Amino acid sequence: MTSKDLVSKDFRRQMGGYGLTTAEILYRRPDHPWLLQTYVWQDYDLCPNFPELQGFLKFWQRSLEGILHSVTVAHSRLIKPAELRSVNGEFRLH
């Protein structure tokens, strides 16, 4: 077993600059175009170009019937400096 096997693919991507990206996709139903439906997509992606999301949206437009209405994107780099706070007190339960 190599050290590469011990580290998850997602962690390696985070170390490469990827962050968790969530996209809320609103699309029109093919059978009722006046009706919007939501799809939530989540994966690790690079901000600000979002190549993974762009690839998914190209697949959507090429392969699925629902016409895209809007896409809202949220992105967070999960690996960042820890937030530290001092402890003001201690509570013990017996």
N, C-alpha and C positions, 0 to 999 in steps of 0.2 A: 504494500500500500504506500503510495507516494504522498507527499504533503499536499499536492494538488487535489488529491481525492478527499482530503480532510476538510477542505474549504468549499462551501457551497457556491454554485454558479452565481447566485444572487449577490453574495458577499463580494465575490471577485468583480462583479459589475459595479457595485457601489464603490469599491476601491478605484475603479477606472473612471469615476466621475458620474456614474448613473445615479439617478434618484427615483424614488417611488412617484409615479405619475398616475393620476386618476383623471379620466375624461368622462364627462356626462354628455352623451350623444343624444340629441333629440332628432327624431326622424319621422317622416310621414308614412303612415300605414299604406301599403300598396292597394288594399281593398277599400280603404276609406281615407283618401288623401287629406281630408280636412281634419283628421285626427292625428295628434302627435303622440309618439311613444318614446320612452326613455330606455337607453341602454348604457350601462356603466362598464367602462373598460379600464383595467388597471394592469400596469407592468412597470418595469424599470426602464427609464428612458433618459436621454441627454437633453437638458435644457440649454438653449432656447429653441433649437430646431426640431426636437422631438422626432427623430427618424423612425422609431418604432411605431409611434402613433400615426405618423404620416403614411407608413406602409400599410397599417391596418385600415386607415381611411381609404386608401387607393384600392385595397382589396374589397372593401365595402361597396364602393362606387362601381367597381368592375363586376362583382359577383352577386350582390344582393339587390332586391327590388325596392327597398325603402329609400326614398330620397332624403338626403341629409338636410336638416333644417338649421341646426346649430351645434357647436361643440364647445363645452366649457372645460378648461384644463386647470388642474391643481397639481403642483409639483413640490416635493420636499426631499431635500438631501438628508437622508437618515443618519449618515455618519458625519457628526459635527462635534465640536467641543462640548464637553459635559457642562451642564449648568449646576453650579454649586451654591448652596446656601448654608449659612451657619445655623446650628441648632440652638434654639433659645431655652429649651428645657428638656426634661426627660420624664417620662411617665412609666411607672411599673405597675403591672397587673399581676396579682397573685391568684 
